[in-house]
């Protein structure tokens, strides 16, 4: 399929209108098609997050007199894109480019970066944000040029860091009170441009989630939240949610407004406008995958709270999360987001091309994608996207839960309870169950 078939499909997610997808399984980053060397420095880079998207500057190395491009840093995009303007034929090049901070100072060099020269949207000028206050851009920094690095997101402070990697194995990072999310990168395929095939590796950030989590043993499991699969993006602020996932949330959480009662709204993704209804999810939890104890996301949240509090008493506990006769079972890391104002979502049709394309890319290895976790949901978190070690590390900017963020490390053995409780020592007592 030639590029001209759907020129806007590359923007947010390099969508399947342009891609003949192959090998959609879990490809480790170390086996990817191209990995650059360390790009940045040890100090934070200021970025603009006022539109919701993460925005930095971009310039060719050595072109000091050239005006910088306004670039969206979107870790959901597998490609780095330079917009030549509407009507210009697409092309591929390899260049050294500089990432600039919000003040225009060069802070990272992306050496021999593969760049697509491509107009990523249907409009004359591409923009992100909301129609009342859009932000124009002419470049996208994608995951392909950062695959040799770890990207630290501290978006509440308007900062990112591009690091060589993050030290410490899973056990060490857990003891440092991080939530360790192993193997989050999925997808991959081939983009065809003018008869030339460009493979892209599986770097979509896929995260099981529990919408509206309520790990209360007095509730039936169906009222403890709604399971979902989200892919994370730093190219959009609001969280995008399919209608079916919102309906599951509404049924699980009494009092949630009907979809038809929500106001219509439009949001600009890097690929163009997307139309839906504006709503609020009161809370959600991101859940690490667990090979030893695979459970649905909301069940994992319940198990995490239960196991941190105590082991099962089979004589009285009618809903022990452990299998068989076991009284203890391990639980993965949980990253809980409970902002006072809730999490803004744009509820869109399940047939929206963006969601359909992501589902097609991730099938059959992943469950159906329910939505896109926007950057605004992470404003109270500090997240390391550690490509070299094939993991995400998550922690909260403050540990007392006052910002509506609680990082619960994985619990491997019952003797680790004291350590994990220490990670939550500043949290309100009611959150410790």
N, C-alpha and C positions, 0 to 999 in steps of 0.2 A: 504494500500500500504506500503510495507516495505521500510526501509531506503535505502537498496541497489539499489533500482530502479534508483535513481538519486542523487549520493552523493554530487554533487556540488551545489545543489539547495538551500542549507541552507544559503550560504555565505552572499550575500548582502541583500536578502529580504526574506529568509526562504520560497522559492518559492513553488508553488503548486505541483510540481512533488513529493514532500514529504508530502503534506498536504491534508487531506480530510477536506475541508473548511466547517465550520458551522457557522450560525449566523453572517453573514458579516455586520451587521448593526452597528450603532454608540454606542459602549459600553463605558460608562464613565470610566475613570481610577479608580475611587473609587469603581467600581463594577468589577474590573478586578480579574483575578484568583489568583494573588499573588502580594502583595505590600511590599517592604522592608521598613525598617525604614531609617531615615536620615543617609546618608553615609559619608558626607564629612566635610569640614570646611569652614570658611568664606573667605578664601583667594584664589586667582587664582592659577591654576595648569598649569604649562608650558607643552605644547604638541608640537609634531613635525608635521607640516603641509606641509613639503617640497614636499611630493608626491601627495598632494591634499587631501588625507585622513587624518583624525585626529588620531594620533598615540601616545599612552601612554605605560607605562609598567604595567605588571600584575604579581602578585605573591601570592601564598597561604599564609595566615596569619600564622605566627610562623615559616615559612620556610625561615629564614633570610639568610641562606647560599646557598639557591637555586638560580640559575641564573634566572633573570626575563624574562617573556615572552614579546614579542613585540605584543601589542594588538591594533587592530583597534577599536576606539570608533565609532560605527555606530548606530545612533538612528533610522535608518530604520529597523535594524534587531530586531525581537522580542525576540531573544534568545541570551544568552551569550555562546560562543563556545570556547573550548580548543582543539587545534589540536593535536591529539596523533600521527600523521603521517599517511601516506597512508597505506591502508591495515589493519588497526586496527579496530576491531568491535566497533561500537558506543555504548555509555553508558550514563547514567544520574546520576549525583551526586549533593549533596548539601554541599557547603564549604564556609568558610570565606576567602575572597580574598582581597588583597590590590591593589589599583590603585596607580601607581608610576608616578611621574612627569618625564620630559625628562632627568633629572639628576639622576634618580633612587631613589629619596626619596619618602617614602610612604606618600600619601596625602589624601586617602579616604579608608575606609574599607567597603566592601560590605558583610554584615552579612547574613549567611545562603542563599547564592546565589545559585539558580538553574543553573547548568552548564551542557552543552552537550559536551561530549567528542566525537569529530567528525572531520574528515578531510573535510574541506569545499570546496575544489576545485578538479579538475581532475588531475592537475599536481602534481608532487612529492612534490614540495614546493609551497605554495600559496604566491601570491604577489599582490600588488596594484600599481597604477601609470601607466606610459607609458613604452613600451618595452625598450626604450633607457636608462631609469633610474628607474627600478622597485624597490619596497621596499618589502622585505619578511616580513611575520608575522606568528604568530602561536597562535593567540587568537583573539576573537571578543568580545568586551563589548557591549551587546545589551540593548535594552530599558527595558527588564524585571527586571534587577537589579537596575534600576534607577527610577522606577515608584513611589517611595516615596519621590523623590527629585525634585528640579528644576535644570536644567543644563543650565548654562550661557555660550554661545559661543561668544568668542571675538577672532575670528580666525585670523584676521589681525595682532594681537599681539601675536599669538601663545599661546593663553590661553583659558582654560575653567574654570568654577567654578561649584562645586557641592554644592548646597544650600538646606536648609530645604524646602523653598518655596519662593515665591515672595509676599510681603505684598501689600495690597491695592486692592480694588475692581475695576471693569472696569472703573467706573467714575473717581476714584482717579488716576488710571494709565493713563487715557486719559489726565487728567489735568497735569500730569507729562510729557506730550508730547510723551508718548509711543503709538505705534500702537498696539491695542489689537485685537488678533485673537482668538475668542472663539471657543471652540469645534473642534479643528483641528485633533483630533485623531480618526482614522477610522480603519476598517478591523477586524481581528480576525479569529480564526479557530482552527484546531486541527492538530498537527503533530503526526504521528504514527511511533514509533521506536520499532522494535522488538515485535510488537503486543501490545505495551503500548501506550495509547493515552496521549499526552501532549497538553493541551489546551493553546493557546496564545491569549492574549487580544488585543483589537483594539488600537494599539499605532502607526500606520503609520501616519506620519506627512503629511497631505494632504492640499494643498494650491492652490486655484484658482489663475490663473495668466493671465496677459495680455502681450503677446509678442509684443515688438515694440510699446508700448503705445504712442499715439499721441492725447491727449485730446483737439483737436483744433475744435472749433465750426464751422469753415469754411469747415471742411472735412466731408464727409458722414461717418456714423458709421463704415462701412466696411473698411475704411482706417485709423481708429483710433487704429488699432492693431488686434491681433489674440487671441481669447480666448483659454485657455489651463488649464488642471488640472495636477499639478505636485505633486510628493511626495518628501520630502526632505531627503537627506542622508548626513551623515558625513563620510561615508566610501569611497567616490569617490570625486575627485576634480572637474572634468569637468561635465557640465550638459549634461545629456542624453536626446535626443529629438526624438520622433518618426517621420517618414517621412511625415505622413499626417499633423502633427502639423507644421512641417517646411514649408510644401507647403502652409498652411493657412497663415503663417507669410509672405512668399514670395509674395503671392497675395495681402496681405494688405499693404506691404511696397515696393513700386516701387524701382527697382534697386537691389533687393536682388538676389544673384547669384542662378542659377539653381542648383538643387541638383547634377546632373550628372557632373557639373563642379568643385565640391568640391573634394579635395584630400582624398583618402582613408586613414584610420588610425585605430589603435587598442588601446584600453585602458583596463587595468586590473581592474576589479571589485574584491571584496573579493571572489566572486564565480567563477572567471575565466575571460578569455579575452572576450571582446565584440568588434565586428568589425562594422565600420560605415564610415561616411564621416565627415571630420572636417570642421565646419563652425563657423559663428559668428552671434549671435543675438545682435543687437545694443543696446537694452535696454529691460527691462521687469519690470512689477509691480506685486507684490504679494498682493492679495486682501482678506480681511477678509470677512467671511460670514455674511449676514444680513438677519434675519428672517423678519424684518419689511419692508425692501425694497429689495427683491431678484431681482438681475439683473445679466446679464452676466458680466464677469470680466472687459472687456474693457468698457462696459457701466458704471460700477461702478467707474472706473477711471475718465471718463468724468464727471459723476455726482459729484464726489468729488471736482474736479477743479471748476466746474460751481457753485456749492452751496457755496463754500468758497468765491468766488468772489462776488456773489449777488444772489438774488432771481429772479425767472423768471418774465419777462414782457410778458404776454401772447399776447400783441398786436404786439410785434416785434420778440420774440424768437420763431423761427420755430422748434427748437429742444430742448424744455425744457425737462430735464430728469425726471420730476415728472409726476405722473399719473393724469389723469383727468384734473381738473382745478386748482390743487394745484400749488402754487408758490414757496413753499419750501418743500423739502423732505430730510430725514436723509440719511447720507452716512457712509459706514464703513471705517475702517482704510485701508490705502494704503501704501505699502512700495515700493518705486520706486528705481530701480537700473539702473543707467545710466553711467557706467564706460567709460572713454574716449576710451579705446580699445575694448569696447563691451564685451559680455559674450561668452566665448568659449563654443561650443556645439559639441557633437558627435551625428550626425544624423544617427539613426539605423532603420532597418526594423520594421514596426509595428508588425510583427510576431515574433520579438525577444522574447525568453522565459521569460526574466526578466519582460518585460512590460506585456506580456500576463498573467503571474501569478499574478501580482499586480491587473490587471483588474478583473481577476476571483475572487480574494479575496474581492474586494471592490464593486462588483456588488451585487444587483441592486441599492444600496443606493447612490452610487456615479456615476458621469459621467465617461466615459472611461479615464483612465490614459494616458496622453500624453507624460510623461517623468519623469525624476528624477532630481531634483534641486541639483546640486553638491555643495560641500563646498566652492569652489572658488568664487561662486557668492555672498557669504556672508562675504567676507573679509573686506568690509567697514562697516559692520553692527555689532551691538551687539544684540544678540537674546537670550531670555530666554524661554526655553522649560519647562513650569511650569506644570508638571504632576499633582501635588496635586490640582491645580485650573482649570485643563482642558483647558489650553489656551497657546498661544504663545504671548510673548511681543517682539516687534521689535523697535529698535531705531538705529540711525546712530552714528558712532564713532565721527563724527563732524557734526555740524548742518548747516553749510553754503553751503552744497551741493558740496564742492570742491572735494570730493572723489567720486562723482557720486552716492550719496545715499541721498534720501529724505524720511523722515518718516512723513506721513500725518495722524494725529490722526482722529478717527471717529468724525463725526459732527452730534450730536443728535438733536440740536435745533438751530434756526437761531441766538439766542443770544450767542451761543458758538463761533461765528465766531472770535470775538476779541481774545479769548483764543487761538484758533487754529492758527490764523495768528501770534500770539506771538511765537508759536512753530516754525514757519518758518521765523522769523524776520531776520535771517542772510542769507536767501536764495536769489538768484538773482531774480529780479522783474519778469522776464519772466516766472519763474516757479510757480508763485503764482496763476495764473489763474487755 
